[in-house]
């Protein structure tokens, strides 16, 4: 059984288009004879020099990492979401499980809710493997409060590193049901701007600190990214989601943690010509002794996806900014740093059973033993620590035996 291995239905028009797109291809491979107003708009925009639209109707390439997994990977027209197996006839978008794997969620992490809710949980998550390496970089394990938690990508990574969850908060009930099933049952559903919700979070955090005074306490999370994202149109402070950082600042003030991890999209840096980022940075600098700004690409950290993010790290009693975790993969392919190559899409998902568009393959089994270390990680054959060691040792593939089939 493989939870969430479901590929969305496609319209007859979409199916007529995607059969023409090879691995690594996109909308440019679709014949002009196929009637589509969407394609007309894309071609006109391209002709006017308004961007290449290179990911639209894109098919993944097996020998490269995926592009950013977003919340609408169930639609072929707005990104590079088509399965790479063109020769095998898999003319469909990636399944929810495949998207989760490309985000580094293991197969035993079960997402709950409607199809749309699950897409949102997967696409909005911080890749747990990135969170794990951040947690290791912060030193000895402690406790954490997870704000704007979603399904728990940050939390899972910190939990892998030995950190203890105190409480998670999100406005989406179903996301917290996923969190409670996979991470920890201590969750608070509600808007952080609500005084009662805010007070409950603070009370639990203070109680945890009093019970373990020698354990460090961090706050994790970043406000919803839709208002900041370069993928959206709402990119001003008029979007109410873009003022939630003030509530994040307030909860830091109330709890007074040893540090915090604030994650968001790269679009945050350019919003309003950088004024919004400066406003957020100033607000967070007022509640910490030291603030470090990281720009990271998840492909550098053993994740089969190019996902660029900005991360702010606040640390009390630190005088100098700290650098990001050391990359474990060579994203530019130069080999000059002696790192492992980036993890490819086929290395991540080739052991999952093939599907047709609209098929639910949850009842199916793996079609082969875990061939790569990444597949072994996803199937809980090895731990995240063992996986990273294999990357350091440049050991990507595993010896296959029938016992390896889980």
C-alpha positions as a Markdown table, in Angstrom:
| # | Residue | x | y | z |
|---|---|---|---|---|
| 1 | Unk | 0.0 | 0.0 | 0.0 |
| 2 | Unk | 1.3 | 3.4 | -1.0 |
| 3 | Unk | -0.7 | 6.3 | 0.5 |
| 4 | Unk | -1.7 | 9.2 | -1.7 |
| 5 | Unk | -0.5 | 7.6 | -4.9 |
| 6 | Unk | -3.2 | 9.3 | -6.9 |
| 7 | Unk | -2.8 | 11.1 | -10.2 |
| 8 | Unk | -5.4 | 13.8 | -11.1 |
| 9 | Unk | -7.8 | 13.4 | -14.0 |
| 10 | Unk | -7.1 | 15.3 | -17.2 |
| 11 | Unk | -9.5 | 16.7 | -19.7 |
| 12 | Unk | -9.7 | 15.3 | -23.2 |
| 13 | Unk | -8.0 | 18.5 | -24.5 |
| 14 | Unk | -5.2 | 18.2 | -22.0 |
| 15 | Unk | -4.6 | 14.5 | -22.9 |
| 16 | Unk | -4.5 | 15.5 | -26.6 |
| 17 | Unk | -1.8 | 18.0 | -25.8 |
| 18 | Unk | 0.4 | 16.1 | -23.3 |
| 19 | Unk | 1.0 | 13.1 | -25.7 |
| 20 | Unk | 3.1 | 15.4 | -27.8 |
| 21 | Unk | 5.4 | 16.6 | -25.0 |
| 22 | Unk | 8.7 | 14.6 | -24.5 |
| 23 | Unk | 10.8 | 14.5 | -21.3 |
| 24 | Unk | 12.1 | 18.0 | -20.7 |
| 25 | Unk | 9.7 | 19.4 | -23.2 |
| 26 | Unk | 6.9 | 22.0 | -22.8 |
| 27 | Unk | 4.1 | 23.8 | -24.5 |
| 28 | Unk | 6.4 | 24.5 | -27.5 |
| 29 | Unk | 6.1 | 20.8 | -28.5 |
| 30 | Unk | 2.3 | 21.0 | -28.8 |
| 31 | Unk | 1.1 | 21.3 | -32.4 |
| 32 | Unk | -0.7 | 24.6 | -33.2 |
| 33 | Unk | -3.5 | 22.5 | -34.8 |
| 34 | Unk | -4.8 | 21.6 | -31.3 |
| 35 | Unk | -7.4 | 24.2 | -30.4 |
| 36 | Unk | -6.6 | 25.8 | -27.0 |
| 37 | Unk | -7.3 | 29.3 | -25.9 |
| 38 | Unk | -4.8 | 28.8 | -23.1 |
| 39 | Unk | -2.0 | 27.9 | -25.6 |
| 40 | Unk | -3.0 | 31.0 | -27.7 |
| 41 | Unk | -2.4 | 33.2 | -24.6 |
| 42 | Unk | 0.9 | 31.5 | -23.8 |
| 43 | Unk | 2.2 | 31.9 | -27.4 |
| 44 | Unk | 1.1 | 35.5 | -27.6 |
| 45 | Unk | 2.7 | 36.3 | -24.3 |
| 46 | Unk | 5.9 | 34.6 | -25.4 |
| 47 | Unk | 5.9 | 36.5 | -28.7 |
| 48 | Unk | 5.6 | 39.8 | -26.8 |
| 49 | Unk | 8.7 | 38.9 | -24.8 |
| 50 | Unk | 6.9 | 38.4 | -21.5 |
| 51 | Unk | 9.0 | 35.5 | -20.4 |
| 52 | Unk | 9.7 | 32.1 | -21.8 |
| 53 | Unk | 6.9 | 30.3 | -20.0 |
| 54 | Unk | 9.3 | 27.3 | -20.2 |
| 55 | Unk | 7.6 | 25.3 | -17.5 |
| 56 | Unk | 4.1 | 25.6 | -18.8 |
| 57 | Unk | 2.9 | 22.1 | -19.9 |
| 58 | Unk | 6.3 | 20.9 | -18.9 |
| 59 | Unk | 7.3 | 17.2 | -18.7 |
| 60 | Unk | 9.8 | 16.3 | -16.1 |
| 61 | Unk | 13.2 | 15.0 | -17.3 |
| 62 | Unk | 14.3 | 11.8 | -15.6 |
| 63 | Unk | 18.0 | 13.0 | -15.5 |
| 64 | Unk | 17.4 | 16.3 | -13.7 |
| 65 | Unk | 15.7 | 17.5 | -10.5 |
| 66 | Unk | 12.1 | 18.6 | -10.7 |
| 67 | Unk | 11.1 | 22.2 | -10.8 |
| 68 | Unk | 9.4 | 23.7 | -7.8 |
| 69 | Unk | 6.5 | 21.6 | -6.6 |
| 70 | Unk | 3.6 | 24.0 | -6.1 |
| 71 | Unk | 0.0 | 23.6 | -4.9 |
| 72 | Unk | -1.4 | 23.1 | -8.5 |
| 73 | Unk | 0.7 | 20.2 | -9.7 |
| 74 | Unk | -2.6 | 18.5 | -10.6 |
| 75 | Unk | -2.8 | 20.7 | -13.7 |
| 76 | Unk | -0.4 | 20.4 | -16.6 |
| 77 | Unk | -0.8 | 23.9 | -17.9 |
| 78 | Unk | 0.7 | 25.9 | -15.0 |
| 79 | Unk | 4.1 | 24.2 | -14.5 |
| 80 | Unk | 6.3 | 21.3 | -15.1 |
| 81 | Unk | 4.2 | 18.5 | -13.6 |
| 82 | Unk | 4.0 | 15.8 | -16.2 |
| 83 | Unk | 5.5 | 12.4 | -15.4 |
| 84 | Unk | 8.8 | 11.8 | -17.2 |
| 85 | Unk | 7.8 | 8.3 | -18.5 |
| 86 | Unk | 6.8 | 9.3 | -22.0 |
| 87 | Unk | 8.0 | 6.1 | -23.6 |
| 88 | Unk | 6.0 | 4.0 | -21.1 |
| 89 | Unk | 2.8 | 6.0 | -21.9 |
| 90 | Unk | 2.4 | 7.7 | -18.6 |
| 91 | Unk | 0.7 | 10.8 | -20.1 |
| 92 | Unk | -0.4 | 12.3 | -16.7 |
| 93 | Unk | 0.6 | 14.7 | -14.0 |
| 94 | Unk | 2.7 | 13.3 | -11.1 |
| 95 | Unk | 0.7 | 11.7 | -8.3 |
| 96 | Unk | 0.4 | 13.2 | -4.9 |
| 97 | Unk | 2.8 | 10.6 | -3.6 |
| 98 | Unk | 5.3 | 11.4 | -6.3 |
| 99 | Unk | 5.0 | 15.1 | -5.5 |
| 100 | Unk | 5.5 | 14.3 | -1.8 |
| 101 | Unk | 8.6 | 12.3 | -2.6 |
| 102 | Unk | 10.0 | 15.2 | -4.6 |
| 103 | Unk | 9.4 | 17.3 | -1.5 |
| 104 | Unk | 11.3 | 14.6 | 0.6 |
| 105 | Unk | 8.2 | 13.3 | 2.5 |
| 106 | Unk | 8.7 | 9.6 | 3.2 |
| 107 | Unk | 6.0 | 7.1 | 2.0 |
| 108 | Unk | 4.7 | 6.5 | 5.5 |
| 109 | Unk | 3.8 | 10.2 | 5.8 |
| 110 | Unk | 0.0 | 10.1 | 5.0 |
| 111 | Unk | -1.7 | 13.3 | 3.9 |
| 112 | Unk | -5.4 | 13.7 | 4.9 |
| 113 | Unk | -8.3 | 15.6 | 3.4 |
| 114 | Unk | -9.7 | 16.2 | 0.0 |
| 115 | Unk | -7.6 | 16.0 | -3.2 |
| 116 | Unk | -7.3 | 19.8 | -3.3 |
| 117 | Unk | -6.4 | 20.0 | 0.4 |
| 118 | Unk | -3.7 | 17.4 | 0.0 |
| 119 | Unk | -2.2 | 19.2 | -3.0 |
| 120 | Unk | -2.1 | 22.4 | -0.9 |
| 121 | Unk | -0.4 | 20.6 | 2.0 |
| 122 | Unk | 2.3 | 19.1 | -0.2 |
| 123 | Unk | 2.9 | 22.2 | -2.3 |
| 124 | Unk | 3.2 | 24.6 | 0.6 |
| 125 | Unk | 5.4 | 22.4 | 2.7 |
| 126 | Unk | 9.1 | 23.0 | 3.6 |
| 127 | Unk | 10.9 | 19.9 | 2.4 |
| 128 | Unk | 11.6 | 17.9 | 5.6 |
| 129 | Unk | 15.1 | 16.9 | 4.5 |
| 130 | Unk | 16.0 | 20.6 | 4.2 |
| 131 | Unk | 14.5 | 21.2 | 7.7 |
| 132 | Unk | 16.5 | 18.3 | 9.0 |
| 133 | Unk | 19.8 | 19.8 | 7.9 |
| 134 | Unk | 18.8 | 23.2 | 9.3 |
| 135 | Unk | 18.1 | 21.5 | 12.6 |
| 136 | Unk | 21.4 | 19.7 | 12.7 |
| 137 | Unk | 23.1 | 23.0 | 11.8 |
| 138 | Unk | 21.6 | 24.6 | 14.9 |
| 139 | Unk | 23.4 | 22.2 | 17.3 |
| 140 | Unk | 22.0 | 20.1 | 20.0 |
| 141 | Unk | 18.3 | 19.3 | 19.9 |
| 142 | Unk | 15.7 | 21.3 | 21.8 |
| 143 | Unk | 12.0 | 22.0 | 21.7 |
| 144 | Unk | 10.0 | 23.9 | 19.1 |
| 145 | Unk | 6.7 | 25.7 | 18.6 |
| 146 | Unk | 5.5 | 25.4 | 15.0 |
| 147 | Unk | 3.5 | 28.5 | 13.7 |
| 148 | Unk | 1.8 | 28.4 | 10.3 |
| 149 | Unk | 2.7 | 24.7 | 10.4 |
| 150 | Unk | 0.7 | 23.3 | 7.5 |
| 151 | Unk | 1.2 | 19.5 | 7.3 |
| 152 | Unk | 4.5 | 19.7 | 9.2 |
| 153 | Unk | 7.4 | 19.8 | 6.8 |
| 154 | Unk | 9.6 | 21.8 | 9.1 |
| 155 | Unk | 8.4 | 19.9 | 12.1 |
| 156 | Unk | 9.2 | 16.5 | 10.6 |
| 157 | Unk | 12.8 | 17.5 | 9.8 |
| 158 | Unk | 13.4 | 18.9 | 13.3 |
| 159 | Unk | 11.8 | 15.7 | 14.8 |
| 160 | Unk | 14.2 | 13.6 | 12.7 |
| 161 | Unk | 17.0 | 15.6 | 14.3 |
| 162 | Unk | 15.8 | 14.8 | 17.8 |
| 163 | Unk | 13.9 | 18.0 | 18.5 |
| 164 | Unk | 10.7 | 17.8 | 20.6 |
| 165 | Unk | 7.4 | 19.4 | 19.3 |
| 166 | Unk | 5.4 | 21.5 | 21.9 |
| 167 | Unk | 2.5 | 22.7 | 19.8 |
| 168 | Unk | 1.6 | 23.5 | 16.2 |
| 169 | Unk | -0.8 | 26.1 | 15.0 |
| 170 | Unk | -2.5 | 26.6 | 11.6 |
| 171 | Unk | -5.7 | 28.1 | 10.4 |
| 172 | Unk | -6.5 | 25.0 | 8.3 |
| 173 | Unk | -8.0 | 22.2 | 10.4 |
| 174 | Unk | -7.3 | 19.4 | 7.9 |
| 175 | Unk | -3.6 | 20.4 | 7.7 |
| 176 | Unk | -3.4 | 20.0 | 11.4 |
| 177 | Unk | -5.1 | 16.6 | 11.2 |
| 178 | Unk | -2.3 | 15.5 | 8.9 |
| 179 | Unk | 0.2 | 17.0 | 11.4 |
| 180 | Unk | -1.4 | 15.2 | 14.3 |
| 181 | Unk | -1.4 | 11.9 | 12.5 |
| 182 | Unk | 2.3 | 12.1 | 11.5 |
| 183 | Unk | 4.1 | 14.5 | 13.9 |
| 184 | Unk | 2.4 | 15.2 | 17.2 |
| 185 | Unk | -1.2 | 15.5 | 18.6 |
| 186 | Unk | -0.6 | 18.8 | 20.3 |
| 187 | Unk | -2.2 | 21.2 | 17.8 |
| 188 | Unk | -4.3 | 24.4 | 18.0 |
| 189 | Unk | -6.6 | 25.2 | 15.1 |
| 190 | Unk | -7.3 | 28.9 | 14.6 |
| 191 | Unk | -6.1 | 32.2 | 13.4 |
| 192 | Unk | -3.0 | 33.4 | 15.2 |
| 193 | Unk | -4.5 | 36.9 | 15.2 |
| 194 | Unk | -7.2 | 35.6 | 17.6 |
| 195 | Unk | -6.3 | 36.5 | 21.2 |
| 196 | Unk | -7.5 | 33.2 | 22.5 |
| 197 | Unk | -5.4 | 31.2 | 20.0 |
| 198 | Unk | -2.4 | 33.4 | 20.6 |
| 199 | Unk | -2.7 | 33.0 | 24.4 |
| 200 | Unk | -3.0 | 29.2 | 24.2 |
| 201 | Unk | 0.2 | 28.9 | 22.1 |
| 202 | Unk | 2.1 | 31.2 | 24.5 |
| 203 | Unk | 0.9 | 29.3 | 27.6 |
| 204 | Unk | 2.0 | 25.9 | 26.2 |
| 205 | Unk | 5.4 | 27.3 | 25.2 |
| 206 | Unk | 6.0 | 28.9 | 28.6 |
| 207 | Unk | 4.9 | 25.8 | 30.4 |
| 208 | Unk | 7.3 | 23.6 | 28.3 |
| 209 | Unk | 10.1 | 26.0 | 29.1 |
| 210 | Unk | 9.4 | 25.9 | 32.8 |
| 211 | Unk | 9.3 | 22.1 | 32.8 |
| 212 | Unk | 12.6 | 21.8 | 30.9 |
| 213 | Unk | 14.6 | 25.0 | 31.7 |
| 214 | Unk | 17.8 | 23.6 | 30.4 |
| 215 | Unk | 16.4 | 22.8 | 27.0 |
| 216 | Unk | 16.6 | 25.4 | 24.2 |
| 217 | Unk | 13.3 | 26.5 | 22.6 |
| 218 | Unk | 12.8 | 27.6 | 19.0 |
| 219 | Unk | 9.9 | 29.0 | 17.0 |
| 220 | Unk | 9.5 | 27.6 | 13.5 |
| 221 | Unk | 7.5 | 28.7 | 10.6 |
| 222 | Unk | 6.8 | 31.4 | 8.1 |
| 223 | Unk | 3.6 | 33.2 | 7.2 |
| 224 | Unk | 1.6 | 31.8 | 4.2 |
| 225 | Unk | 3.6 | 32.6 | 1.1 |
| 226 | Unk | 0.9 | 33.2 | -1.5 |
| 227 | Unk | 1.0 | 36.9 | -1.1 |
| 228 | Unk | 4.8 | 37.0 | -1.5 |
| 229 | Unk | 5.2 | 34.4 | -4.2 |
| 230 | Unk | 6.4 | 35.4 | -7.7 |
| 231 | Unk | 3.9 | 32.7 | -8.9 |
| 232 | Unk | 1.0 | 34.9 | -7.8 |
| 233 | Unk | -0.4 | 38.3 | -8.8 |
| 234 | Unk | -1.0 | 39.7 | -5.2 |
| 235 | Unk | 2.4 | 41.0 | -4.3 |
| 236 | Unk | 1.7 | 44.1 | -2.1 |
| 237 | Unk | 1.0 | 44.8 | 1.5 |
| 238 | Unk | -2.7 | 45.1 | 0.5 |
| 239 | Unk | -2.8 | 41.3 | 0.7 |
| 240 | Unk | -3.6 | 40.7 | 4.3 |
| 241 | Unk | -1.5 | 37.6 | 4.4 |
| 242 | Unk | 1.5 | 39.8 | 4.0 |
| 243 | Unk | 1.0 | 41.4 | 7.5 |
| 244 | Unk | 1.1 | 38.1 | 9.4 |
| 245 | Unk | 4.8 | 38.5 | 10.0 |
| 246 | Unk | 3.8 | 41.1 | 12.6 |
| 247 | Unk | 1.9 | 38.3 | 14.5 |
| 248 | Unk | 5.0 | 36.2 | 14.2 |
| 249 | Unk | 7.1 | 39.0 | 15.7 |
| 250 | Unk | 4.6 | 39.3 | 18.5 |
| 251 | Unk | 4.7 | 35.7 | 19.4 |
| 252 | Unk | 8.5 | 35.8 | 19.5 |
| 253 | Unk | 8.2 | 38.7 | 21.9 |
| 254 | Unk | 5.7 | 36.9 | 24.1 |
| 255 | Unk | 7.6 | 33.5 | 24.3 |
| 256 | Unk | 11.2 | 34.9 | 24.1 |
| 257 | Unk | 12.7 | 31.7 | 22.5 |
| 258 | Unk | 16.4 | 31.0 | 22.1 |
| 259 | Unk | 15.9 | 31.3 | 18.4 |
| 260 | Unk | 13.6 | 31.1 | 15.4 |
| 261 | Unk | 13.5 | 29.8 | 11.8 |
| 262 | Unk | 11.5 | 31.9 | 9.4 |
| 263 | Unk | 11.0 | 30.4 | 5.9 |
| 264 | Unk | 9.5 | 32.0 | 2.9 |
| 265 | Unk | 9.6 | 32.2 | -0.9 |
| 266 | Unk | 12.3 | 34.1 | -2.8 |
| 267 | Unk | 9.6 | 36.6 | -4.1 |
| 268 | Unk | 9.7 | 38.1 | -0.6 |
| 269 | Unk | 13.0 | 39.7 | -1.4 |
| 270 | Unk | 11.8 | 41.7 | -4.4 |
| 271 | Unk | 8.3 | 42.5 | -3.3 |
| 272 | Unk | 7.7 | 46.3 | -3.4 |
| 273 | Unk | 11.3 | 46.7 | -4.6 |
| 274 | Unk | 12.6 | 45.1 | -1.5 |
| 275 | Unk | 10.8 | 47.4 | 1.0 |
| 276 | Unk | 8.6 | 44.6 | 2.4 |
| 277 | Unk | 11.6 | 42.4 | 3.1 |
| 278 | Unk | 13.4 | 45.3 | 4.8 |
| 279 | Unk | 10.2 | 45.8 | 6.9 |
| 280 | Unk | 10.1 | 42.2 | 7.9 |
| 281 | Unk | 13.8 | 42.1 | 8.6 |
| 282 | Unk | 13.6 | 45.2 | 10.8 |
| 283 | Unk | 10.7 | 43.7 | 12.8 |
| 284 | Unk | 12.5 | 40.5 | 13.4 |
| 285 | Unk | 15.8 | 42.2 | 14.2 |
| 286 | Unk | 14.0 | 43.9 | 17.1 |
| 287 | Unk | 13.3 | 40.6 | 18.8 |
| 288 | Unk | 16.6 | 38.8 | 18.4 |
| 289 | Unk | 20.3 | 39.5 | 19.1 |
| 290 | Unk | 21.4 | 38.2 | 15.7 |
| 291 | Unk | 19.6 | 37.7 | 12.4 |
| 292 | Unk | 21.1 | 35.6 | 9.5 |
| 293 | Unk | 19.6 | 35.7 | 6.0 |
| 294 | Unk | 20.0 | 32.5 | 3.9 |
| 295 | Unk | 19.2 | 31.9 | 0.3 |
| 296 | Unk | 19.0 | 28.2 | -0.4 |
| 297 | Unk | 18.2 | 25.9 | -3.3 |
| 298 | Unk | 16.9 | 22.5 | -2.1 |
| 299 | Unk | 18.7 | 20.7 | -4.9 |
| 300 | Unk | 21.9 | 21.5 | -3.1 |
| 301 | Unk | 20.7 | 19.5 | -0.1 |
| 302 | Unk | 19.9 | 16.1 | -1.5 |
| 303 | Unk | 16.4 | 16.9 | -2.5 |
| 304 | Unk | 15.3 | 16.1 | -6.1 |
| 305 | Unk | 13.8 | 19.5 | -6.7 |
| 306 | Unk | 15.0 | 23.0 | -7.5 |
| 307 | Unk | 13.1 | 25.0 | -4.9 |
| 308 | Unk | 14.7 | 28.3 | -4.0 |
| 309 | Unk | 13.8 | 29.8 | -0.6 |
| 310 | Unk | 14.8 | 32.6 | 1.8 |
| 311 | Unk | 15.3 | 31.6 | 5.4 |
| 312 | Unk | 15.9 | 34.0 | 8.3 |
| 313 | Unk | 17.5 | 32.5 | 11.4 |
| 314 | Unk | 17.2 | 34.4 | 14.7 |
| 315 | Unk | 19.6 | 33.5 | 17.5 |
| 316 | Unk | 19.8 | 35.0 | 21.0 |
| 317 | Unk | 23.3 | 35.6 | 22.4 |
| 318 | Unk | 25.0 | 35.4 | 19.0 |
| 319 | Unk | 27.0 | 38.3 | 17.7 |
| 320 | Unk | 27.8 | 37.2 | 14.2 |
| 321 | Unk | 25.5 | 35.9 | 11.4 |
| 322 | Unk | 25.8 | 32.1 | 10.8 |
| 323 | Unk | 26.2 | 30.7 | 7.3 |
| 324 | Unk | 23.6 | 28.1 | 5.9 |
| 325 | Unk | 24.3 | 24.4 | 6.1 |
| 326 | Unk | 27.0 | 23.1 | 3.9 |
| 327 | Unk | 25.6 | 21.8 | 0.6 |
| 328 | Unk | 25.8 | 18.1 | 0.0 |
| 329 | Unk | 25.1 | 18.1 | -3.8 |
| 330 | Unk | 26.6 | 20.0 | -6.7 |
| 331 | Unk | 23.8 | 21.9 | -8.4 |
| 332 | Unk | 25.8 | 23.5 | -11.1 |
| 333 | Unk | 27.3 | 20.1 | -12.2 |
| 334 | Unk | 30.9 | 21.4 | -12.3 |
| 335 | Unk | 32.2 | 18.8 | -9.9 |
| 336 | Unk | 34.7 | 21.4 | -8.6 |
| 337 | Unk | 33.6 | 21.1 | -5.0 |
| 338 | Unk | 33.8 | 17.3 | -5.0 |
| 339 | Unk | 30.2 | 16.9 | -4.0 |
| 340 | Unk | 27.6 | 14.3 | -5.1 |
| 341 | Unk | 25.6 | 15.2 | -8.2 |
| 342 | Unk | 22.1 | 16.5 | -7.6 |
| 343 | Unk | 19.4 | 13.8 | -7.1 |
| 344 | Unk | 17.4 | 13.2 | -10.3 |
| 345 | Unk | 13.7 | 12.7 | -10.6 |
| 346 | Unk | 14.1 | 9.0 | -11.8 |
| 347 | Unk | 16.3 | 8.3 | -8.7 |
| 348 | Unk | 13.4 | 9.6 | -6.6 |
| 349 | Unk | 10.3 | 7.9 | -8.0 |
| 350 | Unk | 11.1 | 5.2 | -10.5 |
| 351 | Unk | 10.2 | 2.4 | -8.1 |
| 352 | Unk | 6.6 | 3.6 | -7.8 |
| 353 | Unk | 3.9 | 1.8 | -9.8 |
| 354 | Unk | 2.8 | 3.4 | -13.1 |
| 355 | Unk | -0.6 | 5.1 | -13.3 |
| 356 | Unk | -3.1 | 6.4 | -15.8 |
| 357 | Unk | -4.6 | 9.9 | -15.5 |
| 358 | Unk | -7.3 | 9.8 | -12.8 |
| 359 | Unk | -6.1 | 6.5 | -11.3 |
| 360 | Unk | -5.8 | 5.9 | -7.5 |
| 361 | Unk | -2.8 | 3.6 | -7.0 |
| 362 | Unk | -2.9 | 3.5 | -3.2 |
| 363 | Unk | -3.6 | -0.3 | -3.3 |
| 364 | Unk | -0.6 | -1.0 | -5.6 |
| 365 | Unk | 2.8 | -2.1 | -4.5 |
| 366 | Unk | 6.3 | -1.0 | -5.5 |
| 367 | Unk | 7.4 | -2.4 | -8.8 |
| 368 | Unk | 11.0 | -3.0 | -7.8 |
| 369 | Unk | 13.3 | -2.9 | -4.8 |
| 370 | Unk | 14.7 | 0.4 | -3.8 |
| 371 | Unk | 17.4 | 1.1 | -6.4 |
| 372 | Unk | 18.8 | 4.3 | -5.0 |
| 373 | Unk | 19.6 | 5.7 | -1.6 |
| 374 | Unk | 16.9 | 8.3 | -2.0 |
| 375 | Unk | 14.3 | 5.6 | -2.6 |
| 376 | Unk | 15.6 | 3.7 | 0.4 |
| 377 | Unk | 15.1 | 6.9 | 2.5 |
| 378 | Unk | 11.6 | 7.3 | 1.2 |
| 379 | Unk | 10.8 | 3.7 | 2.1 |
| 380 | Unk | 12.3 | 4.0 | 5.6 |
| 381 | Unk | 15.0 | 1.5 | 4.8 |
| 382 | Unk | 17.7 | 4.0 | 5.8 |
| 383 | Unk | 17.5 | 7.0 | 8.1 |
| 384 | Unk | 18.1 | 10.7 | 7.0 |
| 385 | Unk | 21.5 | 10.6 | 8.7 |
| 386 | Unk | 22.5 | 7.5 | 6.8 |
| 387 | Unk | 21.2 | 9.0 | 3.6 |
| 388 | Unk | 23.3 | 12.2 | 4.0 |
| 389 | Unk | 26.3 | 10.1 | 4.8 |
| 390 | Unk | 25.8 | 8.2 | 1.5 |
| 391 | Unk | 25.7 | 11.5 | -0.3 |
| 392 | Unk | 28.9 | 12.6 | 1.4 |
| 393 | Unk | 30.5 | 9.3 | 0.3 |
| 394 | Unk | 29.0 | 9.7 | -3.2 |
| 395 | Unk | 27.1 | 6.4 | -2.9 |
| 396 | Unk | 23.9 | 7.0 | -4.8 |
| 397 | Unk | 22.8 | 3.5 | -5.8 |
| 398 | Unk | 22.2 | 0.6 | -3.5 |
| 399 | Unk | 22.8 | -3.1 | -4.0 |
| 400 | Unk | 19.5 | -4.7 | -4.8 |
| 401 | Unk | 18.2 | -7.9 | -3.2 |
| 402 | Unk | 14.7 | -9.3 | -2.8 |
| 403 | Unk | 15.0 | -8.5 | 0.9 |
| 404 | Unk | 15.2 | -4.8 | -0.1 |
| 405 | Unk | 11.7 | -4.8 | -1.4 |
| 406 | Unk | 9.5 | -3.2 | 1.2 |
